[in-house]
Amino acid sequence: QVQLTESGGGLVQAGGSLRLACAASGRTFSSSAMGWFRQAPGKEREFVASISWSGGSPYYADSVKGRFTISRDNARNTVYLQMNSLKPEDTAVYYCAADRAPYRGPMTSSDIISWGQGTQVTVSS
């Protein structure tokens, strides 16, 4: 199993940027596709972005395409989510997730073997 810990959330004004990081421990990190999900109050958890075990094949939800960038550093056991041009509707708790497969496009909760505890992102208008 892999244990995940997110950091980097916070309060930012609309149009600003944040970079989330997810530190992983456990031997399966480098063989797992990794992803980010988010959950806003009163809403379902939704997929945001994914990346394959090698760092290729990034995939994004339409709502963040062109604004967010997912990346990973397997030497540091860390996955990142760079968020630019943030909007108030991006406000949510963001979760890091490890997939059961090495490659994945859009992820669903059923694909996930480990979740982080979440980090709050709040975008003010």
HUCOR-V766494 format. One record per residue. N is the residue number from 1. PHI is phi in degrees with one decimal (999 if undefined). PSI is psi in degrees with one decimal (none if undefined). D_LAST is the distance of its C-alpha to the last C-alpha in Angstrom with 2 decimals. Layout:
n: (N | N)
phi: (PHI | PHI)
psi: (PSI | PSI)
d_last: (D_LAST | D_LAST)
//
This chain:
n: (1 | 2 | 3 | 4 | 5 | 6 | 7 | 8 | 9 | 10 | 11 | 12 | 13 | 14 | 15 | 16 | 17 | 18 | 19 | 20 | 21 | 22 | 23 | 24 | 25 | 26 | 27 | 28 | 29 | 30 | 31 | 32 | 33 | 34 | 35 | 36 | 37 | 38 | 39 | 40 | 41 | 42 | 43 | 44 | 45 | 46 | 47 | 48 | 49 | 50 | 51 | 52 | 53 | 54 | 55 | 56 | 57 | 58 | 59 | 60 | 61 | 62 | 63 | 64 | 65 | 66 | 67 | 68 | 69 | 70 | 71 | 72 | 73 | 74 | 75 | 76 | 77 | 78 | 79 | 80 | 81 | 82 | 83 | 84 | 85 | 86 | 87 | 88 | 89 | 90 | 91 | 92 | 93 | 94 | 95 | 96 | 97 | 98 | 99 | 100 | 101 | 102 | 103 | 104 | 105 | 106 | 107 | 108 | 109 | 110 | 111 | 112 | 113 | 114 | 115 | 116 | 117 | 118 | 119 | 120 | 121 | 122 | 123 | 124 | 125)
phi: (999 | -121.5 | -102.8 | -124.8 | -134.8 | -89.4 | -152.6 | 103.2 | -70.2 | 163.5 | -105.1 | -144.1 | -79.4 | -54.5 | 92.2 | -83.3 | -131.8 | -143.4 | -123.9 | -92.2 | -128.0 | -132.3 | -91.0 | -117.0 | -127.8 | 118.4 | -75.9 | -88.9 | -56.4 | -70.8 | -108.9 | -111.8 | -64.9 | -122.9 | -146.0 | -124.1 | -122.3 | -146.3 | -139.8 | -89.5 | -56.6 | 76.0 | -121.2 | -72.8 | -67.1 | -127.7 | -69.8 | -116.2 | -160.1 | -142.3 | -149.2 | -74.7 | -58.8 | -89.3 | 97.7 | -97.0 | 52.8 | -64.8 | -137.8 | -129.9 | -66.4 | -58.5 | -68.9 | -120.0 | -58.0 | 88.0 | -115.9 | -107.6 | -134.1 | -99.2 | -151.4 | -146.9 | -128.6 | -68.7 | -67.9 | -103.2 | 52.3 | -136.4 | -119.8 | -123.3 | -135.4 | -86.7 | -117.9 | -115.4 | 48.2 | -65.9 | -121.0 | -55.4 | -72.8 | -83.5 | -60.9 | -178.0 | -88.2 | -102.7 | -118.4 | -86.8 | -144.8 | -105.6 | -89.3 | -75.1 | -113.2 | -78.4 | -126.3 | -162.4 | -85.6 | -68.4 | -98.3 | -123.3 | -59.1 | -69.1 | -85.1 | -90.4 | -103.6 | -147.6 | -119.8 | -80.9 | -83.9 | 98.2 | -136.9 | -81.5 | -119.9 | -124.4 | -113.2 | -92.3 | -89.7)
psi: (160.6 | 135.8 | 137.6 | 137.5 | 117.5 | 155.9 | 166.7 | -3.5 | 172.6 | -165.9 | 131.4 | 151.6 | 155.3 | 137.1 | -11.7 | -174.4 | 152.8 | 153.1 | 118.2 | 146.9 | 148.6 | 110.5 | 133.0 | 145.2 | 147.3 | 152.1 | -14.9 | -4.7 | -51.0 | -8.9 | 6.5 | 138.3 | 146.8 | 151.1 | 169.7 | 137.2 | 168.3 | 155.4 | 116.6 | 158.0 | 130.9 | 6.2 | 163.2 | 154.0 | 134.7 | 149.3 | 140.6 | -53.0 | 155.6 | 161.4 | 144.2 | 172.2 | -30.8 | -8.0 | 1.1 | -176.6 | 49.8 | 146.0 | 139.0 | 147.1 | 149.3 | -32.3 | -17.4 | -5.0 | 132.6 | -11.4 | -34.3 | 148.4 | 125.6 | 142.7 | 168.2 | 153.9 | 99.7 | -25.3 | -28.9 | 2.1 | 46.2 | 140.9 | 145.2 | 156.3 | 106.4 | 123.1 | 116.0 | 165.0 | 48.6 | 146.5 | 156.6 | -32.1 | -5.3 | -6.7 | 124.5 | 170.7 | 127.7 | 132.0 | 135.5 | 147.4 | 140.9 | 129.9 | 156.9 | -15.7 | 158.8 | -22.7 | 142.5 | 139.3 | -117.3 | 133.8 | 153.5 | 164.6 | -29.4 | -16.6 | -13.0 | 132.6 | -20.6 | 142.1 | 148.2 | 178.3 | -14.2 | 149.6 | 135.4 | 132.0 | 123.6 | 124.2 | 118.2 | 148.5 | none)
d_last: (39.42 | 36.43 | 34.21 | 30.56 | 28.21 | 24.57 | 22.75 | 19.79 | 16.87 | 14.39 | 10.97 | 9.12 | 6.21 | 5.35 | 8.90 | 10.56 | 13.53 | 15.36 | 18.96 | 20.37 | 24.11 | 26.60 | 29.98 | 32.87 | 36.33 | 39.20 | 41.43 | 39.74 | 36.51 | 38.00 | 39.43 | 36.35 | 33.60 | 30.27 | 26.96 | 23.44 | 22.20 | 19.13 | 18.87 | 16.01 | 17.05 | 19.65 | 19.92 | 22.63 | 22.52 | 22.04 | 23.37 | 21.20 | 23.80 | 27.44 | 30.00 | 33.78 | 36.01 | 36.84 | 33.35 | 33.83 | 32.67 | 28.89 | 27.39 | 23.83 | 22.22 | 21.36 | 17.67 | 17.50 | 20.45 | 20.15 | 17.11 | 18.65 | 22.13 | 24.44 | 27.45 | 30.13 | 32.74 | 35.74 | 37.50 | 34.78 | 34.22 | 30.49 | 27.96 | 24.62 | 21.35 | 19.61 | 16.03 | 14.69 | 12.00 | 9.82 | 7.57 | 5.97 | 9.60 | 11.07 | 10.63 | 14.35 | 17.51 | 19.04 | 22.84 | 25.41 | 28.46 | 32.01 | 33.78 | 37.47 | 38.13 | 37.98 | 36.37 | 33.75 | 31.47 | 29.02 | 29.53 | 29.94 | 30.30 | 34.06 | 34.21 | 32.82 | 35.29 | 33.00 | 29.47 | 27.59 | 26.26 | 22.59 | 19.75 | 16.34 | 13.23 | 9.89 | 6.65 | 3.79 | 0.00)
//
